[in-house]
Amino acid sequence: MNKKIILLLLLLYSGNYQFSLKAQNLYVDFKNGIENAKQIGSIQKLTFENNKMVFTYISGTSEMFSVSSIQKISFISVFTGINDFASEKNNNQISVYPNPVANELNFKNLPESSSDLFIYRMDGALVLQTQINEFENTVDLSNLTVGIYLVRVNNQIIKISKI
């Protein structure tokens, strides 16, 4: 399982160079609505052990979270103030609905220009690659099997459940 998650993270990092270069903070959004921000420069190692995501920091301390409690992981540039962060995040945050999804997944807050959309199984396998934009904002997932998937669009990663 650990190798599969690590492979997925490597795919996400290597799939888009701009994605990894712009990311200065890692945000973990939990199902209970809490958001946890991590400075990438302070993280020495990120691992997955026994269904837990473990951050090992340069300082030698570590922190772990249950993978099942995570809704979404995203990478966002550092901002200079609270107002900048709030307006940038709300204006650029892509969201999906319904989640869990049965057939069609809808996207909100997409840019007008086309964006590459990638959907990965939890073992890191790419199961769908397409283009979406503000006007073509629905993706048919009826051919996917029931399970948990990661959707990557622009610099955001969204965890979805297929029912």
N, C-alpha and C positions, 0 to 999 in steps of 0.2 A: 504494500500500500504506500509506504514512504517513497519508494522509487517512482511510483505513478504520479504522486503529487509533485515531487521535485521535477519530473519530466514536464508536467503541465506548467509549472512556474518558469522553467527554461524556455518552453515554447512561447509563453506570454512575453517574456523579456526579449527573446530573439526575433519575434514576429514583426516588430515595429521599432526601429531604432529611435525614432522621435519619442515614442512611448517611454522608453527607459531613460532617455536623456533629460526629459522634462520633469520626470517624477522626482520630487524631493521629499515628499511625505507619503506615507502609506496610511490609508484610512480603512479601518475595519468597522463596518456597520453591522450591528447585532440585531437579531430578530426582535428584541425588546425595545428597540429604538435608540439605544445608546451607541454613540460613535466614539471610536478610540483612534487617536492620531499618533503616528510614530514617525520620528525623523529617520529617514533612511540612513543617514550618516552615522547614527548612533547604534545601528543594528550590526552586530558582527555575524550572526548566523540566524537563518529562519529555517526551522525544520518542522516536520509533521511526524508525531510519535503517538501511537495508541489513540488515534482519532482526536489528537490535540495539536493545535498550532503553537509552536514554541519559539519565542523570540529570545535570543541570547544577545545581550548588549555588550558593547565594547568595555563597559565598566565591570563586566563579570557577572552581573545580575541576569536573571531570566524571568520570563513571564509566559504563562500558557493560557490558551483559550480553547474551549471545546469547538471543534469544527462544525458540529450540528447547530450551534447557536449563532453562526455567522450567516448574515444575509448577503453581504457584498463586501468585496475588497476593491479599493480604487487607489489610484495614484494621482495626486494633485500637487501642483507647484506651491511653494511657500508664498504667503501673502504678507504684505507689510502692516496690515491692520485688520481688526475684526470686521469693519464695514466692507472692506475689499473682499475678504473671505466669504462673508455671507452673500454678497451680491453675485460674486463670481460663481460660487457653488450652486446657488439657486437658479441662476440663468443658464448654466452650462450642464447641470446635472441631468443626464438622460435617465428616464425611468421606464419601467415595463409594467404591463398589466394584461390580463390577470396573472397573478402568481400565487398559487400554482396555475399552470396553463394546461388545457386539454388539447386544443388544436391551433388556434391563432394567437400569436404573441404580438401585442401592440407596443409601440414605443412613443414616448412623449419627449419633447425638447430636443429633437434631432436638428442638426444644422441643415440648411437648405441644400448644400452641396452633398454629393454622395459620400457615404462612409462605408468602409469595409466592416462587415459583421462576421464574426467567427463564433461558432458554438462548439464547445468541447465537452466530451463526457468527462466524468471524474477521473478516469484513468489516463487522461491527457489526449485521447484520440479526437481529432477534428471530425465532427459529424456534419457540419453545415458551414458553408462560406457563401456569402451573398453581399449585395450592395443595398443599402437603405438610405432614405433621405426624409426630409420633412413631409413630403407628399406621398411617398411610398413607404409607409411606416408600419406595415404588418408583415409578419413572417409566418408561414405555414409550418407548424411543427407536428402535424398529425402523423408523419411517418416515423417520428422518434419513439423509442420505447419509454416506458415509465421509468423515472429516475431523476437524479439531480444533475444539472448541467451548468456550465459557466459560459456566459455570453460576454464576448469582448467586442466593444464598439468604441472607436476613438481611444481615449485613454482610460476607459472605465471597464470594470469587470463586475458583472451582476450575476448572482447565483439564482437559478430558477429551478422550480420543481415541475416536472412533466407528469401529469396524471392521466 
